[in-house]
Each structure stands twice: as C-alpha cells, then as structure tokens.
Amino acid sequence: MMEEFVIEGGHPLEGTVVPSGNKNAALPMLAAALLTDQRVVLRNVPQIEDIRTMVEIIAALGVDIQETADHEVIVDARNVRTTDLDPELCKRIRASILLAGPLLARCGQIKLPPPGGDVIGRRRVDTHVMALRTLGAEIDIDYGYTMRTNGLKGQEIFLDEASVTGTENALMAACTAAGRTVIKNAASEPHVQELALFLNKLGARISNIGTNTLTVDGVDRLHGGEHEVGPDHIEIGSLIGAAAVTNGEILIKETVPAHLQMTLLTFKRLGIEVEIRGQDFHVPRGQSLKIVADAHGVIPTIDDAPWPGFPADLMSIATVVATRCEGTILMFEKMYESRMFFVDKLCSMGAHIILCDPHRAIVTGPAELHGETLTSPDIRAGMAMLIAALCAEGTSTIKNIAQIDRGYERIDDKLRSLGARIKRVTH
C-alpha cells in the first residue's frame, strides 16, 4: 500500500495549531527507559513512523512496551530477553544506534546491526564507538557492531565531533558507570538537554546541562519515572515557513521560544517577522519576504551549525522559503553532503537555484512556483516540497510520503485544519 499527498496550492494557512512532541527527544528517552527495571511513562510522544519502529525494536528485545491512543508510551524493561537487535527493523531508522549505551550499561552487551535512516550523506558512528570504548566497552566492527563490557567506568571523553546521538549514547552509558564521567565537546541541542533532564528524573546525576561539557556522576541504579516530551522546534520552524510563503496568519501554541532564537533570527534574514506572545508564536499575514543583505549589500548566507546555530533539519525548509523571497542568498549545508540534492525538485517547479556543489546552493527569487509530481527523498526535503506545493500555482502530487510521516505527525490533518487543500491518497 502506497500513499501520496495531492495538494492544491495557493491557499493561505489560517488558524491555530499545536506542535507535536519532539521526536528527537522521544527516541533517546525510549532507549533510556531500558536503563531501569522499573516502569517509565512518556507523554506527548509523537505518533509517527520512527517512534513505532523504535517501539518494535524494543519490544523485540522482550521488553513490555505499549503505545496508547493519547500519545503515551509505557515501558517496563524488567525483562530483557535478548540484546541482539533485529536487522530489518534497524534498517528503518538511525535511532536504533541509541540502544547501544543503555544495553551496554544495563546488560553488558549488544549486537547492533548497521543503523538506517535518511540518505542525506555519510553519517559516522565513529564518535559513538570512541566514546563507548573510552568508558570500557570492547567493540568488534564487522557488518555491524558487537559490543560487550565487564563494567563501564567513568572517564573523561573528548568527542571528535559534537554529535547529538554520540553525546546521548555517552550520556546514557555514563549514568550507571563507576565514578565520574566528563563529556567534552558535547552536543547541547534542546533534545539533548531534555534527555539529560529526563535521566535526572530517573535518578541520574548529570550537571552542566545545556553546555558543551557535561559531568555525570555514576549511580548504582536508576528508578522509574514520568516525563512529558517537549514541543518539536523543527516542526514549529516548518509551520512558520509554510505560513509565510502562503501569505497566511497562524498562531503556534505551546512553543519554547528559547529553542528557536537562531531560527527566528534566520527567518528574519528572509524577511519573516514572528511575534512572541508568551509561549506562543504569531506569524502575521503580509510578510515582506525580502532577503536582507549583509553590510554593503553583500549577498548573505544561511548555514547550519551545532546548537545554538541554525538547525541542519531546517535547511531544506529555509531553502524553499528563499525561493519565494526577493533577492539572492547562499544556502550552505555544512553537515550532510547529500541533503541539498533535493533542490532539483524545486527547480522543476520553477525555482531559480544554482547547485554549486553538494553543500552549497544559490537561490534567487521570487520565483512563481507551479504544481508538479514529486517524490520525497527524506523527512525534511519531503516537508520542504510540501511547503513548496502549498504556495505553488496548480496541483502537486508528492509520492513516498512515508518519509514525511516518519518525522511529522499527521501533518496533512494539521495543515487541513489551517485551510490547506491537501488529500492523502492510498494506492
């Protein structure tokens, strides 16, 4: 069964919307629930394909894990029958690698097949391997990764890159390691911070949360607990972009403004103003959509960077927004060498883009986009093409929307509630 979106463009988004929980926080929290033999309850978990796959992977280990209808997942990991992960399930998501730290800490071993996920370029696991070896794991690398330990011990770890999942694996493994662990050059994205706060709720002793140097004082064991997953700042950024290019007016409820400071600053460079109303964002109608040049009229650049820089997951969204803006801008995707390849889809819709190399594209606008039949290559490019279709003249069809569903919970329902003309068609 294949599903696709059919979108009639040209209708402004209007109304109020509440973002889903952050998938990049929920996924490591599900993995972290294996660190304890007591019950863990997670609320506001997005009902998306990546979460369902992670639940399947954990259930296959013999863990009692249940998804409820009200965005709640209950994990009871008192029994872990196996630490050999299912290769077919692991092919579906990158997040399968997050089980390495918890299973090493709890069970002393794991057999990890190569993780899957978006095809957006090379995605190293070397940082994970180095961090876990430093804590005392023996790791054999063949087709996958066979890891074992007789007991993890706290150490100073200097990560060779500020990897989000690498930091999360080191953090989870260190919680019950003997002694103190200091993780330097750690990632500090909102979802990393939230994972650390969640682990502390379970009895971990993590300090300096939100900085690039995390200190973990190991404890004997963790206990159960409850946590509500925070809003997805990537979904919020996507909705801001969609409202602006359709000349809409929306109110995004229950955000965390501190998580979007660089996002709002970057959108301002594209002529988009967002009003902060307490914890809500108001995107007014009539945005200028005019690129703000650097001093002396120099063509500006939007580039991604580790937190608190502009999120890599919003580069595709910013690129499609730029096609509708007056002026020229350089989009510089530093982190993944295949992520910008989707711009040929935008060009087929009428966008004026020069792909300079795998990392850089020059966008000149505004371009009048027209409907087209497209195929989604990954989560964020799929959402970018959906935004392009919303503001294009005519009807667009987006195939392979399972990619979009992996990261955005029923985005078609949310957009329809805001006045978009979008249908989910099953073949």
C-alpha positions in Angstrom: 0.0 0.0 0.0 1.5 3.3 -1.1 0.3 6.7 0.0 0.7 10.1 -1.6 -0.3 13.7 -1.0 -2.3 15.7 -3.5 -2.1 19.4 -2.8 -4.0 22.3 -4.4 -1.7 25.3 -4.0 -2.4 28.9 -3.4 -4.5 28.8 -0.2 -3.2 30.8 2.8 -2.8 29.0 6.1 -5.0 30.5 8.8 -5.8 29.5 12.4 -4.2 27.9 15.5 -2.0 24.8 15.7 -0.3 22.9 18.5 3.0 21.2 17.5 3.7 17.6 18.3 6.3 16.3 20.8 9.9 16.3 19.7 10.7 13.0 18.0 14.5 13.6 18.6 13.8 13.8 22.3 11.3 11.0 22.5 13.6 8.5 20.7 16.5 8.6 23.1 14.1 8.7 26.0 12.6 5.4 24.8 16.1 3.9 24.7 17.0 5.4 28.1 14.0 3.6 29.6 16.0 0.3 29.3 18.4 1.6 31.9 15.9 0.8 34.7 13.9 -2.3 35.6 11.1 0.0 36.8 8.1 1.5 34.9 8.7 4.6 32.7 5.9 6.6 31.3 6.4 9.1 28.5 3.7 11.5 27.5 3.2 13.8 24.4 5.1 11.2 22.3 4.5 11.9 18.6 2.6 9.1 16.8 5.0 8.9 13.8 6.6 6.0 12.0 10.1 6.4 13.6 8.5 6.1 17.1 6.6 3.0 16.0 9.7 1.4 14.6 11.6 2.1 17.9 8.8 0.6 19.9 9.0 -2.5 17.7 12.8 -2.8 18.1 12.5 -2.5 21.9 9.5 -5.0 22.0 11.6 -7.5 20.1 14.1 -7.5 23.0 11.4 -8.9 25.2 10.6 -5.6 26.9 7.0 -4.8 27.7 6.3 -1.5 25.8 2.9 -0.1 24.9 1.7 2.8 22.8 -1.6 4.3 23.9 -4.0 6.3 21.9 -3.3 9.5 23.8 0.4 9.9 22.8 1.6 8.0 25.8 4.2 5.2 25.8 4.7 2.9 28.8 8.0 1.0 29.1 8.5 -1.8 31.6 12.0 -3.2 31.0 12.3 -5.5 34.0 12.8 -8.3 31.4 15.3 -8.0 28.6 15.4 -11.4 26.8 18.0 -10.6 24.2 20.4 -7.8 23.3 20.6 -8.8 19.6 18.8 -6.1 17.6 16.6 -7.0 14.7 18.5 -6.1 11.5 15.4 -5.4 9.4 13.9 -3.1 11.9 17.2 -1.3 12.4 17.4 -0.6 8.7 14.4 1.7 9.0 15.8 4.3 11.5 19.1 5.9 12.5 17.9 6.0 16.1 18.5 2.2 16.6 22.1 3.2 17.5 20.8 4.9 20.6 20.2 1.5 22.2 24.0 0.8 22.4 24.6 2.9 25.5 21.6 1.7 27.6 22.1 -2.0 26.8 25.8 -1.9 27.5 25.1 -0.3 30.8 22.2 -2.5 31.8 23.1 -5.9 30.2 26.8 -5.6 29.4 26.4 -6.4 25.7 24.6 -5.6 22.5 24.7 -6.8 18.9 23.9 -3.7 16.8 23.2 -4.0 13.0 24.1 -1.0 10.8 21.5 1.7 11.6 19.4 3.1 8.8 17.6 6.4 8.4 17.6 9.2 5.9 20.0 9.0 2.9 21.5 12.5 3.3 25.2 11.7 3.2 27.7 9.8 5.3 26.6 9.6 8.9 29.5 8.5 11.1 29.3 6.1 14.0 32.9 6.6 15.0 32.1 9.1 17.7 29.8 6.5 19.4 32.5 3.8 19.1 35.2 6.1 20.6 33.0 7.3 23.5 31.8 3.8 24.5 35.3 2.3 24.2 36.6 5.1 26.5 34.1 4.0 29.1 35.3 0.4 28.9 33.4 -1.3 26.1 35.0 -3.8 23.8 33.7 -3.3 20.3 34.2 -5.5 17.2 33.3 -3.9 13.9 32.2 -6.1 11.0 28.9 -5.8 9.2 27.6 -4.3 12.3 28.9 -3.8 15.9 29.3 -6.3 18.6 29.8 -4.6 21.9 30.5 -6.0 25.4 31.8 -4.9 28.8 32.5 -6.3 32.2 31.5 -2.9 33.7 31.7 0.6 32.5 33.9 3.1 34.3 33.7 6.9 34.3 36.3 8.7 32.2 37.0 12.0 30.6 35.7 11.8 27.0 36.5 14.4 24.3 34.2 13.8 21.4 35.8 14.2 18.0 32.6 16.0 16.8 29.6 17.5 18.7 27.4 14.5 17.6 23.9 14.6 19.1 23.4 10.9 19.2 27.0 10.3 20.1 26.6 12.6 23.1 23.3 10.9 24.0 24.8 7.4 23.9 27.8 8.5 26.1 25.4 10.2 28.5 23.2 7.2 28.9 26.1 4.8 29.3 27.7 7.0 31.9 24.7 7.3 34.2 25.5 4.0 35.9 29.2 3.8 35.2 31.5 3.7 38.2 32.8 7.1 39.1 32.7 10.4 37.3 32.4 10.9 33.5 33.1 14.3 31.9 32.0 14.6 28.3 33.7 17.5 26.4 32.7 18.9 23.0 29.2 17.5 23.8 26.2 18.4 21.7 23.7 20.7 23.6 20.7 20.8 21.3 17.3 21.1 23.1 16.6 17.4 22.8 20.0 16.6 24.3 19.2 18.9 27.2 15.7 17.3 27.6 17.2 13.8 27.7 19.6 14.8 30.4 16.8 16.3 32.5 14.7 13.2 32.0 17.6 11.0 33.1 18.0 13.1 36.2 14.3 12.4 36.9 15.2 8.7 36.9 17.9 9.3 39.5 20.9 10.1 37.3 23.3 12.8 38.4 24.1 15.0 35.4 25.3 18.6 35.7 26.2 21.4 33.4 23.2 20.6 31.2 23.0 23.0 28.2 26.7 23.4 28.0 29.4 21.6 25.9 30.9 20.0 28.9 28.6 17.5 30.7 29.5 15.9 34.0 27.9 12.6 35.0 28.5 11.1 38.5 27.6 7.5 38.2 24.9 5.9 40.4 24.2 2.3 41.2 20.9 2.1 39.5 18.1 4.3 38.0 14.4 4.1 39.0 11.2 4.6 37.1 9.5 7.9 36.4 7.3 10.0 34.2 8.0 12.8 31.7 6.1 14.9 29.1 8.1 15.3 25.9 8.5 19.0 24.9 7.4 20.5 21.5 9.3 19.8 18.3 11.1 23.0 17.4 11.7 21.7 13.9 8.0 21.3 13.3 7.5 24.8 14.6 10.1 26.2 12.2 8.4 24.3 9.3 5.0 25.7 10.2 6.4 29.3 10.3 7.9 28.8 6.8 4.6 27.4 5.5 2.5 30.3 6.9 4.9 32.9 5.5 5.1 31.6 1.9 1.3 31.1 1.6 0.7 34.7 3.0 -1.1 33.1 5.9 -1.6 34.0 9.5 -1.3 31.4 12.2 -0.8 31.1 15.9 1.5 28.3 17.1 0.7 27.4 20.6 2.9 25.9 23.4 6.3 26.6 22.0 9.6 27.1 23.8 10.9 30.4 22.4 14.4 29.8 23.8 14.7 26.8 21.5 14.1 28.9 18.4 16.2 32.1 18.8 18.5 31.3 15.9 15.6 30.0 13.8 13.7 33.3 14.2 16.9 35.3 13.5 17.5 33.3 10.3 13.9 33.7 9.1 14.2 37.4 9.8 17.1 37.4 7.2 14.4 36.1 4.7 12.0 38.9 5.6 9.9 37.0 8.0 8.8 38.5 11.3 7.4 36.4 14.2 5.7 37.8 17.2 6.4 36.0 20.5 3.3 36.0 22.8 4.4 34.3 26.0 4.9 30.7 24.9 3.1 31.2 21.6 4.3 32.3 18.2 2.1 34.5 16.0 3.0 34.6 12.3 1.2 37.7 10.8 -0.1 38.0 7.3 1.7 40.1 4.7 5.4 39.2 5.4 7.8 41.2 3.3 9.7 38.0 2.0 12.6 40.1 1.1 16.2 38.9 1.7 18.1 41.2 4.0 21.6 41.8 2.5 24.7 41.9 4.7 26.5 45.2 5.2 27.5 47.0 2.0 24.8 45.0 0.1 26.8 41.7 0.2 24.8 38.6 -0.6 24.0 36.9 2.8 24.5 33.3 3.7 22.3 30.9 5.7 24.3 28.0 7.1 23.7 25.3 9.7 25.8 24.6 12.8 25.6 22.7 16.1 23.5 24.3 18.8 22.9 27.1 19.2 23.4 27.5 15.5 20.7 27.1 12.8 19.5 23.5 12.8 20.5 21.3 9.9 17.0 19.9 9.9 15.6 23.3 8.9 18.0 23.9 5.9 15.6 22.3 3.4 12.7 24.4 4.8 14.7 27.6 4.6 15.8 26.8 1.1 12.2 26.5 -0.2 11.2 29.7 1.7 14.1 31.5 0.0 12.7 30.7 -3.5 9.7 32.9 -2.7 11.8 35.8 -1.4 13.0 38.9 -3.3 16.8 38.8 -3.6 19.7 36.3 -3.7 21.1 34.2 -0.9 23.6 31.4 -0.5 22.4 28.3 1.3 25.4 26.5 2.9 24.6 23.0 4.2 27.8 22.1 6.1 26.8 18.8 7.8 25.4 16.4 5.2 26.8 16.2 1.7 23.6 14.8 0.0 20.9 16.9 1.7 20.9 19.7 -0.9 20.3 17.3 -3.8 16.6 17.7 -3.5 16.7 21.3 -5.0 16.3 19.8 -8.5 12.7 19.1 -7.4 12.2 22.8 -6.6 13.8 23.7 -10.0 11.2 21.5 -11.7 8.6 23.7 -10.0 10.1 26.9 -11.4 12.6 27.8 -8.6 15.7 29.7 -9.6 18.5 27.7 -7.9 22.1 27.0 -8.8 23.5 24.0 -7.0 27.2 24.9 -6.7 28.4 21.7 -5.1 26.9 19.1 -2.7 26.9 21.6 0.1 26.0 25.0 -1.4 23.2 26.4 -3.5 22.5 30.0 -4.6 18.8 30.9 -4.5 17.3 33.9 -6.4 13.7 34.9 -6.0 11.0 35.4 -6.0 10.0 32.5 -8.3 6.5 31.7 -9.2 6.2 28.0 -8.4 3.9 25.7 -10.3 2.4 22.3 -9.4 4.5 19.2 -10.1 4.7 15.5 -9.3 7.5 14.9 -6.8 9.0 12.1 -4.7 10.1 12.7 -1.2 13.8 11.6 -0.6 13.9 12.2 3.1 11.9 13.6 6.0 13.0 17.3 5.8 13.2 17.5 2.0 9.7 16.0 1.8 8.4 18.7 4.2 10.1 21.3 2.1 8.4 20.1 -1.1 5.1 20.0 0.7 5.6 23.7 1.7 6.5 24.5 -2.0 3.3 22.7 -3.1 1.2 24.8 -0.7 2.3 28.0 -2.3 2.5 26.8 -5.9 0.0 27.5 -8.6 -1.9 24.4 -9.5 -1.9 20.9 -8.1 1.1 18.9 -6.9 1.4 15.3 -6.0 4.1 14.1 -3.6 4.9 10.4 -3.5 6.7 8.4 -0.9 5.1 10.4 1.9 6.1 7.6 4.3 9.3 9.6 4.6 7.4 12.7 5.8 5.3 10.6 8.1 8.5 9.4 9.8 9.1 12.9 11.2 5.8 14.8 11.2 2.7 13.5 12.9 -0.3 13.6 10.5 0.9 16.8 9.0 -1.9 16.7 6.4 -4.5 16.8 9.2 -2.8 19.8 10.8 -2.5 21.7 7.5 -6.1 21.0 6.6 -7.2 22.4 10.0 -5.4 25.6 8.8 -7.2 25.7 5.5 -4.7 23.9 3.2 -6.2 21.8 0.4 -4.4 18.6 0.9 -5.6 15.0 0.5 -3.9 11.7 1.5 -4.5 9.2 -1.3 -3.9 5.5 -0.9 -3.0 3.2 -3.9 
